[in-house]
Amino acid sequence: MPGFANAHSEERDQLLAYLAVQRDHLRSASFGLSDAQARLTSSASALSISGIVKHLAGAEAFWIDMVAGRARPFDRSADYEEGFRPGPEESLARLLERYGEVAAETEAVVGSLPVDHPVPVPKDVPWFPKDLEAWPLRWVLLHLIEETARHAGHADIVRESIDGATWLPLMYAAEGLPPNPWIKPWEPAGS
């Protein structure tokens, strides 16, 4: 059933399954939104659904580049908050497409590596530990699950503030699941 990670016998596959469920959770939070709605910052924070999708795609790509040995030098001039703001040409559909491309890259890179594969810690990122040479891939995947789950929770709050929609009815609508005695799939207002 959507919403739950399938059981896997390999640890790497189980971690990837949990990451995929968190990505799907974020996609459900964005289901049925217009570009204008997806850009709304409907709470006291500056977070929007589009901004969260943009940030998570960029963050996951950054980590997978490190896993694959394609680490880039840290850009000290980059504005951290800019990574949460979609540009005028970045539609929700395009941001979700990019996020899907990043997810596919993650699956391809991680799928061929053991969970103990060492991932070098860049020494030029100010908040990374200086006394650690490498994280195991397992740590990176757990961090991506944590980061994605945290922001999927933010997306829940933002979405509910926009139109009252909540995760389970949104997931049912996004997956085309039929209603049952407990859950009615989300429908746009006026449907």
C-alpha positions in Angstrom: 0.0 0.0 0.0 1.3 3.5 -0.7 2.4 5.3 2.4 4.4 2.5 3.8 7.8 1.2 2.8 7.8 -2.3 1.4 9.9 -4.8 3.4 13.3 -5.6 1.9 15.9 -8.1 3.1 18.9 -5.9 2.1 19.5 -2.9 4.4 20.4 -0.6 1.5 17.1 -1.5 -0.3 15.2 -0.9 2.9 16.8 2.5 3.4 16.0 3.5 -0.2 12.4 2.3 0.3 12.0 4.6 3.3 13.5 7.5 1.4 11.1 6.8 -1.5 8.1 6.9 0.8 9.2 10.2 2.3 9.5 11.6 -1.3 6.1 10.3 -2.1 4.7 12.0 1.0 6.0 15.4 -0.3 4.6 14.7 -3.7 1.2 14.0 -2.1 1.4 17.3 -0.2 1.8 19.0 -3.6 -1.0 17.1 -5.3 -3.7 19.3 -7.0 -2.0 22.6 -6.3 -1.6 25.3 -8.9 1.8 26.9 -9.4 0.5 30.0 -7.5 -0.7 27.9 -4.6 2.6 25.9 -4.5 4.5 29.2 -4.1 2.3 30.4 -1.2 4.1 30.9 2.1 1.0 30.2 4.2 2.5 30.2 7.6 4.9 32.4 9.6 7.8 30.8 7.8 9.0 31.5 4.3 8.5 27.9 3.3 6.3 27.0 0.3 5.6 23.6 -1.3 7.6 24.6 -4.4 10.5 25.8 -2.2 10.6 22.7 -0.2 10.6 20.5 -3.3 13.4 22.7 -4.8 15.5 22.5 -1.6 15.1 18.7 -1.2 16.1 18.0 -4.8 19.2 20.2 -4.4 20.1 18.7 -1.0 19.7 15.1 -2.3 21.7 15.9 -5.4 24.5 17.4 -3.2 24.7 14.3 -1.1 24.6 11.8 -4.0 27.3 13.8 -5.7 29.4 13.3 -2.6 28.6 9.5 -2.6 29.6 9.3 -6.3 32.8 11.2 -5.8 31.5 14.3 -7.6 31.7 16.7 -4.7 31.8 20.3 -5.6 33.6 23.0 -3.7 31.5 24.6 -1.1 30.1 28.0 -2.4 30.5 30.4 0.5 28.7 33.1 -1.4 25.5 31.1 -2.0 22.4 32.2 -0.1 21.1 29.2 1.8 17.5 30.6 1.8 17.7 31.0 -2.0 17.7 27.2 -2.2 14.1 27.4 -0.9 12.9 30.0 -3.4 11.7 28.8 -6.8 12.7 31.1 -9.7 10.1 32.5 -12.0 10.7 29.7 -14.6 10.5 26.9 -12.0 7.0 25.5 -12.1 5.8 23.0 -9.6 5.7 20.4 -12.4 9.3 21.1 -13.4 10.5 21.0 -9.8 8.8 17.7 -9.2 10.3 16.4 -12.5 13.7 17.4 -11.3 13.1 15.8 -7.9 12.2 12.6 -9.8 15.4 12.8 -11.8 17.4 13.2 -8.6 15.6 10.2 -7.1 16.5 8.1 -10.1 20.1 9.2 -9.8 20.1 8.3 -6.1 18.8 4.8 -6.9 21.4 4.3 -9.6 24.4 5.4 -7.6 23.4 3.9 -4.3 22.1 0.6 -5.8 25.6 -0.5 -6.7 27.3 0.3 -3.3 27.4 -1.4 0.1 25.9 0.5 3.0 29.4 0.7 4.5 30.8 2.5 1.4 32.8 5.5 2.7 31.6 8.9 1.7 34.4 11.5 2.2 33.5 14.4 4.5 34.2 17.7 2.6 36.6 19.8 4.7 35.4 23.1 3.2 31.8 23.0 4.5 31.8 25.0 7.7 29.2 22.8 9.6 30.7 19.4 8.7 33.0 17.8 11.2 36.7 18.4 10.8 37.8 15.3 12.7 35.9 12.8 10.5 37.3 11.5 7.3 34.2 9.7 5.9 30.6 8.8 6.7 29.3 5.4 5.7 26.7 5.4 3.0 24.2 4.2 5.6 24.7 7.5 7.5 24.1 9.5 4.3 20.9 7.6 3.5 19.6 8.0 7.1 20.4 11.7 6.9 18.5 12.0 3.6 15.5 10.2 5.1 15.6 12.5 8.1 15.9 15.7 6.0 13.1 14.6 3.6 10.8 13.5 6.5 11.4 16.8 8.3 10.5 18.9 5.2 7.6 16.6 4.2 6.2 17.5 7.6 6.7 21.2 6.9 4.9 20.6 3.6 2.0 19.1 5.5 1.6 22.2 7.5 1.9 24.5 4.5 -0.6 22.5 2.5 -3.1 22.3 5.3 -2.8 26.1 5.7 -3.5 26.6 2.0 -6.7 24.6 1.6 -7.2 22.4 4.6 -6.0 19.2 2.7 -4.2 16.6 4.8 -1.8 13.8 3.8 -4.0 10.7 3.8 -6.8 12.0 1.6 -4.2 13.7 -0.7 -2.3 10.4 -1.0 -5.5 8.5 -1.8 -6.3 11.1 -4.5 -2.8 11.1 -5.9 -2.7 7.3 -6.0 -6.3 7.0 -7.4 -7.4 4.9 -4.5 -11.1 4.4 -3.9 -12.8 5.8 -0.8 -13.4 3.5 2.2 -15.2 3.8 5.5 -12.3 5.8 7.0 -10.7 7.8 4.1 -12.3 9.8 1.3 -9.8 10.9 -1.4 -9.2 14.6 -1.5 -11.1 16.6 -4.1 -10.7 20.2 -5.1 -13.1 22.6 -3.5 -16.3 22.9 -5.6 -15.9 19.4 -7.0 
